[in-house]
Every structure is written in C-alpha cells, then in structure tokens.
Amino acid sequence: APRTRTPAPQSRLSGEERRKTLVGAFAVADARGIRGRTVLLVDDVMTSGNTFAHCAKALLDGGAFRVWCASVARRLKD
C-alpha cells in the first residue's frame, strides 16, 4: 500500500508513539491489482509490527483477500 504521508522515523519511538504516527499513513490508491488476492508484504526489519499492521489493514480495506507479512530481521527487546 502506498504511503499517504511519510511518518517520522520509527526506530527511536516507543510502541505507543509508533502506533500513533502510523495511523492513516497507508492507503490503496488503485485496488484493481489487489482485489480478491493474497498479498505478501516484505520489510527489512520488523521492530514492533506496527508498520505491517497498518499497511495490512490498508490492503484489506482496499480489497485484498489475505495479507501475509515477512521480514528479513526482527529487533529483539533489550
């Protein structure tokens, strides 16, 4: 899902701050390519999962049947 705006860098924000900055950050501009389809989202690093959650919601709201998420790395809590 394309970004409707670019949120602040997420790496130094708390989980709650990340959730707030991502609200409304993604939307589907043209659903013809995803309507009724399964979509795979890929990101380099997953920290809290908020980016995946908000992007997946935008894709589902835009007509995707199912959304799978995959990341190359996961940040572990300190």
N, C-alpha and C positions, 0 to 999 in steps of 0.2 A: 504494500500500500504506500503510495507516495506521501511524503510529509506535507501537511498543510502549512507548517511552520517549522523552523528548526529550534528545538528546545535547547536549553542551556546544557553544557557538558554534564553528563550524569555521574562521572567517576567519583566526585568528591561530595555528592549529595547523600543525605540519609534516604532510607527506603520511602518514608512518607513524602519527602521533598521530590523524589523521583516520580512517584505516582502523580503528584500534583502537576509537575511540569509536562508530563506526557498526555494529560487529558486533552483530547481534541487535536493532538499533533499529527494524526494519520487519518487519511480518508481515501476512498476508492473514487477516482475521477471517471473511469470508464469500466464498468463491470462486465462488458462483453467477454473479456478474456478469462474471467474467473467464475462467472455464474455457473453454479452447479458442479464446480470442480474441486478437487482436493489440491491445496496449495502447500508448498514446503517453504517455510521461512528459514533463512540461514543467516547467522550472525557470527562474528569472530569470537566475541567473549560475552557470556551471559553473567551478569552480576546479580541482579535481583529478580530478573524475569519480567520486569515491568514493560520494557520495550516490546518483548514478544507478546505480552498480554494485550497491550493497547493496539499493536499492529494486527494481531489476530482478530481482535474484536472488529476493527475496521473492515477487514477482509470478509468476515462472517456477515457483518451488517451490509456489506456490498454484494452479497450473494454467493460467496464461496460455500461449498458443501461442508468441508472439513479443512482444518489448518493444522499442519504438523510443524514443529519447531525443532531446529538443530543448531548447536553451536560447536565451535572448534574447542573452546576452553570455557571453564567455569571458574569464577573467582570464589575462593573459599573464604569463609569468615576468619578474621584474625583471632 
